[in-house]
Amino acid sequence: MQEENRQTEILKVLSSDTKLGILFSIQFYDALNLKQISKIVGMKEPSAFEHIKGRGDEKGLLEIGLIEEDKSQKGRGKYYRLTELADDLFKSINASIKDRQMINTKNNDIAELINFNDINNIKTITKFFSSIAIIVKNIAIYTANFVEQQISKEEKEIQDKLSDQIYINFSYLDIKTNEQKKKLNDIFNQFGKAIHEISKESNKLVETEINEKYLIYAFSTSLNLIDPRNRQ
């Protein structure tokens, strides 16, 4: 695939909640087969496979070069893992969101493509975050179903383990002063920095006590900004 066409296809991927969901799922667990992927993204296997292999004029993740078969995995069916191109894509996304900066990767065109500070990319950005929200919703449903199955077994040990690995917080705030608004922004900035520091520290560790991966999604918006009464 020509590089120019590849960039066009990657932009399509960033606005597809299903293709992004597949990429994130594989990133979370290193390698997954079709059955495992379809469970997480919440769709039937044939539909998920179309996003992997492609259908008609629509390119799949394999042809775009974002995933590849992982022949080192033993188990049922083919397993898929991220390619170096996909790793660079995620690095560029993280750098642009967390650090508000570009990074040097082996695929510098990707870094430029995902520059969230470029106003020309605003359409891609909004579609990307919309897709992320759908992915998080699917994983939340998948998690809820899993928890329900485990609790129904009435195994106290499992229940204690679940309570130590799942954290939920949903808050509504009525902000009255600029000082309160500043405090809220500071909290989110400190939270993001703290998560980033833990991630950097973890990447340096050679010996580990546990091996757990966490999905952390934080979202805040002013409801005044999206007030439907102002959008008549």
C-alpha positions as CSV (number, residue, x, y, z in Angstrom):
1,M,0.0,0.0,0.0
2,Q,1.3,3.4,-1.0
3,E,2.2,5.7,2.0
4,E,-0.3,8.4,1.0
5,N,-3.1,5.9,0.8
6,R,-2.0,4.4,4.1
7,Q,-2.4,7.8,5.8
8,T,-5.9,8.2,4.4
9,E,-6.8,4.7,5.7
10,I,-5.3,5.5,9.1
11,L,-7.5,8.6,9.4
12,K,-10.5,6.4,8.7
13,V,-9.4,4.0,11.4
14,L,-9.2,6.9,13.9
15,S,-12.9,7.7,13.3
16,S,-14.0,4.1,13.5
17,D,-15.0,3.0,17.0
18,T,-14.9,-0.7,15.9
19,K,-11.4,-0.6,14.3
20,L,-10.0,1.5,17.2
21,G,-11.7,-0.9,19.6
22,I,-9.9,-3.8,18.0
23,L,-6.6,-2.0,18.1
24,F,-7.0,-1.0,21.8
25,S,-8.1,-4.5,22.7
26,I,-5.0,-6.1,21.2
27,Q,-2.9,-3.4,22.8
28,F,-4.4,-4.2,26.2
29,Y,-3.7,-8.0,25.9
30,D,-0.8,-8.1,23.5
31,A,-2.4,-10.7,21.3
32,L,-6.0,-11.9,20.8
33,N,-7.9,-14.2,18.5
34,L,-11.1,-13.4,16.6
35,K,-13.4,-14.8,19.3
36,Q,-11.7,-12.8,22.1
37,I,-11.7,-9.6,20.0
38,S,-15.4,-9.9,19.1
39,K,-16.3,-10.3,22.8
40,I,-14.6,-7.1,23.8
41,V,-15.8,-4.9,20.9
42,G,-19.3,-6.3,21.3
43,M,-20.1,-7.7,17.9
44,K,-20.4,-11.1,16.1
45,E,-17.2,-12.7,14.8
46,P,-18.0,-12.3,11.1
47,S,-18.5,-8.6,11.5
48,A,-15.3,-8.1,13.5
49,F,-13.4,-10.2,11.0
50,E,-14.5,-7.7,8.2
51,H,-12.7,-5.0,10.0
52,I,-9.6,-7.1,10.4
53,K,-9.5,-8.6,6.9
54,G,-11.4,-5.9,5.0
55,R,-14.5,-6.1,2.7
56,G,-14.8,-4.8,-0.8
57,D,-13.2,-1.3,-1.1
58,E,-12.9,-1.0,2.7
59,K,-9.4,-1.9,3.8
60,G,-8.9,-4.1,6.9
61,L,-6.4,-3.5,9.7
62,L,-4.2,-6.3,8.2
63,E,-3.8,-4.6,4.8
64,I,-3.4,-1.1,6.3
65,G,-0.5,-2.6,8.3
66,L,-1.7,-1.9,11.8
67,I,-2.0,-5.5,12.9
68,E,-0.3,-8.8,11.9
69,E,-0.7,-12.5,12.6
70,D,1.1,-13.6,15.8
71,K,2.2,-17.2,15.0
72,S,4.0,-17.5,18.3
73,Q,0.6,-17.8,20.1
74,K,-0.8,-21.3,20.7
75,G,-4.5,-21.7,20.9
76,R,-7.7,-21.8,18.8
77,G,-7.7,-19.8,15.6
78,K,-5.3,-17.0,14.4
79,Y,-4.0,-14.6,16.9
80,Y,-3.3,-10.9,16.0
81,R,-0.8,-8.4,17.4
82,L,0.0,-4.8,16.8
83,T,2.7,-3.9,14.2
84,E,5.4,-1.3,14.7
85,L,3.3,1.1,12.8
86,A,0.4,0.7,15.3
87,D,2.8,1.2,18.2
88,D,4.0,4.5,16.7
89,L,0.4,5.5,16.2
90,F,-0.4,4.9,19.9
91,K,2.8,6.7,21.0
92,S,1.9,9.7,18.9
93,I,-1.6,9.8,20.4
94,N,-0.3,9.5,23.9
95,A,2.4,12.2,23.4
96,S,-0.1,14.6,21.8
97,I,-2.7,14.2,24.5
98,K,-0.5,13.9,27.6
99,D,2.4,16.2,26.7
100,R,0.9,18.4,24.1
101,Q,3.9,17.7,21.9
102,M,5.1,15.8,18.8
103,I,7.5,12.9,19.2
104,N,10.0,11.4,16.8
105,T,9.0,7.9,15.6
106,K,10.2,5.7,12.8
107,N,7.0,6.7,11.1
108,N,7.2,10.5,11.4
109,D,4.3,10.9,9.0
110,I,2.1,9.3,11.6
111,A,3.3,11.7,14.3
112,E,2.3,14.6,12.0
113,L,-1.0,12.9,11.2
114,I,-2.1,12.6,14.8
115,N,-0.9,16.1,15.9
116,F,-3.9,17.1,18.1
117,N,-2.5,20.6,18.4
118,D,-3.2,21.2,14.7
119,I,-6.5,22.9,14.2
120,N,-6.8,21.3,10.8
121,N,-7.1,17.9,12.5
122,I,-10.1,18.9,14.6
123,K,-12.5,16.6,12.7
124,T,-10.3,13.6,13.3
125,I,-9.9,14.6,16.9
126,T,-13.6,14.9,17.6
127,K,-14.3,11.6,15.8
128,F,-11.4,9.9,17.7
129,F,-12.7,10.9,21.1
130,S,-16.3,9.9,20.1
131,S,-14.9,6.5,19.2
132,I,-13.0,6.2,22.5
133,A,-16.2,6.9,24.4
134,I,-17.9,4.0,22.6
135,I,-15.0,1.7,23.2
136,V,-15.0,2.5,26.9
137,K,-18.8,1.9,27.0
138,N,-18.3,-1.6,25.3
139,I,-15.6,-2.5,27.8
140,A,-17.7,-1.3,30.7
141,I,-20.6,-3.5,29.5
142,Y,-18.2,-6.4,29.1
143,T,-16.8,-5.8,32.6
144,A,-20.3,-5.6,34.1
145,N,-21.3,-8.9,32.5
146,F,-18.1,-10.5,33.7
147,V,-18.6,-9.2,37.3
148,E,-22.3,-10.4,37.3
149,Q,-21.2,-13.9,36.3
150,Q,-18.5,-14.0,39.0
151,I,-20.7,-12.7,41.8
152,S,-23.4,-15.2,40.9
153,K,-20.9,-17.9,41.9
154,E,-20.9,-16.5,45.4
155,E,-17.2,-17.0,45.8
156,K,-16.0,-14.5,48.4
157,E,-12.4,-14.7,47.3
158,I,-13.4,-13.6,43.8
159,Q,-15.6,-10.8,45.1
160,D,-12.8,-9.5,47.2
161,K,-10.5,-9.6,44.2
162,L,-13.0,-7.7,42.0
163,S,-13.4,-5.0,44.6
164,D,-9.6,-4.4,44.5
165,Q,-9.5,-4.2,40.7
166,I,-12.5,-2.1,39.6
167,Y,-12.9,1.5,40.6
168,I,-16.0,3.6,39.6
169,N,-16.6,7.3,40.2
170,F,-19.4,9.4,38.8
171,S,-19.7,13.0,40.0
172,Y,-21.8,16.0,39.2
173,L,-20.3,19.4,40.3
174,D,-22.0,22.8,40.5
175,I,-19.1,25.2,40.1
176,K,-19.8,28.7,41.5
177,T,-16.4,30.5,41.4
178,N,-13.4,30.8,39.1
179,E,-11.3,29.5,42.0
180,Q,-13.3,26.3,42.1
181,K,-12.9,25.9,38.3
182,K,-9.2,26.3,38.6
183,K,-9.1,23.7,41.4
184,L,-11.0,21.2,39.2
185,N,-8.6,21.8,36.3
186,D,-5.6,21.4,38.6
187,I,-7.0,18.1,39.9
188,F,-7.3,16.7,36.3
189,N,-3.8,17.9,35.4
190,Q,-2.3,16.4,38.5
191,F,-4.2,13.2,38.0
192,G,-2.9,12.9,34.4
193,K,0.7,13.6,35.5
194,A,0.5,11.1,38.3
195,I,-0.8,8.3,35.9
196,H,2.0,9.3,33.4
197,E,4.6,9.0,36.2
198,I,3.4,5.6,37.2
199,S,3.5,4.5,33.6
200,K,7.1,5.7,33.1
201,E,8.2,4.1,36.4
202,S,6.5,0.8,35.4
203,N,8.3,0.7,32.0
204,K,11.7,0.9,33.8
205,L,11.0,-2.1,36.1
206,V,12.7,-5.4,35.2
207,E,11.4,-7.5,38.1
208,T,7.7,-7.3,38.9
209,E,5.5,-8.5,41.8
210,I,2.3,-8.5,39.8
211,N,1.3,-8.1,36.2
212,E,-2.0,-6.2,35.9
213,K,-3.1,-3.8,33.2
214,Y,-5.6,-1.1,33.9
215,L,-7.9,0.9,31.6
216,I,-8.3,4.4,33.0
217,Y,-10.7,6.8,31.3
218,A,-11.3,10.3,32.7
219,F,-13.7,12.7,31.1
220,S,-15.0,16.1,32.2
221,T,-17.0,18.8,30.3
222,S,-18.9,21.9,31.1
223,L,-22.6,21.2,30.6
224,N,-23.0,24.8,29.8
225,L,-20.9,24.3,26.7
226,I,-23.2,21.7,25.3
227,D,-26.5,23.1,26.7
228,P,-29.1,22.1,24.1
229,R,-31.2,25.2,25.0
230,N,-28.4,27.3,23.4
231,R,-28.4,25.3,20.2
232,Q,-31.9,26.1,18.8
